[in-house]
Amino acid sequence: MAQAGAAWPNTAPTAFGSQLLYETLFVYNMLSGALEPQLAARLETPNPTTFRVTLRNGTRWQDGRPLTSRDVVYTFELAKRHSVGYRTFWDYVSSVSASSPTVVTIQLNPRKPNPGLVRHYLASVAILPEHIWSEVEKTERSILQFANLRPVGSGPYKLKEYNNERIVLERDPNYWGRSVWGLPAPRYIVHPIFKSNEAGNLALEQGQLDLSQQFVPEIWKMWQQKRLPVSTWLKQPPYHLPGHLPIIFINVNKKGLDNPLVRRAIAYAINYPLIAQTAMSNYSVPVNSSLILPEGSEKKFFDAERVRQNGWSFNPRRAVEILEKELGAKKGSDGIYVLPDGTRLGPWKVQCPFGWTDWNQALEIVASNVRAVGIDLRTEFPEYPVANQNMANGTFDLGLWFVSGVGPASPWQRFRDVLDGRDVPPVGQTAFWGYNRYNNPKVGELLDKAAATTNEAELKQLYGELDKIFMADVPVIPLMYRPLEFFQYNETVWTGFPNANNPYAPPMHSGAGVRILYKIKNR
């Protein structure tokens, strides 16, 4: 089976990796919003500050060694010794201990309880074998740079070969989970590494790929016009389920952009329906000015009336009104507004990585719209490593980037990503959220209250207050809805992929989407 998308990382402790090689305790199902057992058999909460995880019987590593609670404890405690991606786990947890070979007890931090975020880590941190990684710690100067060319995981596939063109995984006939799920249907998973989205999309069209998580523009033409056995989760717009909210971070510490009214004028200038129709190929309805997704598991917190009263939509006349009447700005001879204190609105650059074609196209629309109302904004598309460093270090004007998608801790985690300035390092140092270094003293208390409660009515009220702060200060601008993972398949070779009419697994390549491999059939 051939599968394309983002290349699998080395699953050093900084990466969550492919669950075909390394597995998590639980997997997240975006259809139900629930955690489903993977390495773990169950999760119990004997009291509000204690999680008890019981492993399945017979879990073991691909080298035959047993996978025990000690491996789980070791994996999480790596984040105490190394600056890994899940290091913030320990902000919300006091201890992780092995109560028995199959039971792990997690004590939440009573001063900073956040059971939702802890659940997120239980479903996203790949468990590592202590007997291997403890030796890596001893011999490697940095485990984060360890190549891990012979990975030993617990998953149903082993690494067979790799090069610059592809990664090949081979099914492990001795997989511990065989007694639980059986073995996945494909003997091999071949992951081609394409030089561009266009090459990957052509391979899907030609039947060289069975499953793809790339952005494919106007995919409906493959079955409507070309009569190909290609499909997505939905056969009609928006074709995919919303799960992500790509957002433009605005450098709120840069002169001119430090004024929330300037940021609001930019927000009103953007043609969100055009972005949904063109850059997103109708895979998104026009985005709302809210940090809460209006569908799925977050729908219960979304308030359309609050958005109507406090937010914005495409309205260039309103943008000009803010600039001229509320800010008192005057147009210069070049058509660009200047604030009363002499601050010219630009030149500024809005960035995202080169080759991210849908994002590139969206930002071209943004820059054109914003220039049309008299703000000097241009696009910049550096290579990914440069764009990533710019965002993390806060050295950008405006940047389109990721925030947390739907998951066990959403929308709390997304509000944290955007509004919480606590624990965010200063400009020039690496940040994992809060890239624009926005800070509001009201946010912390609201987030802490939301993290600690499971009362749905209270959560809706708290998220509403946070959303109003976002809409008042405009530190970021949501640009489009995007699926948690693009999910499209070609049934030339394999059939039986899930879709809205047969939702036995979610449209995901990770998490609970791993179940797909056990259901598909070879023609």
Order of alpha helices (4+ residues) and beta strands (2+ residues): beta-beta-beta-beta-beta-alpha-beta-beta-alpha-alpha-beta-beta-alpha-beta-alpha-beta-alpha-beta-beta-beta-alpha-alpha-alpha-beta-beta-beta-alpha-beta-alpha-beta-alpha-alpha-alpha-beta-beta-beta-beta-beta
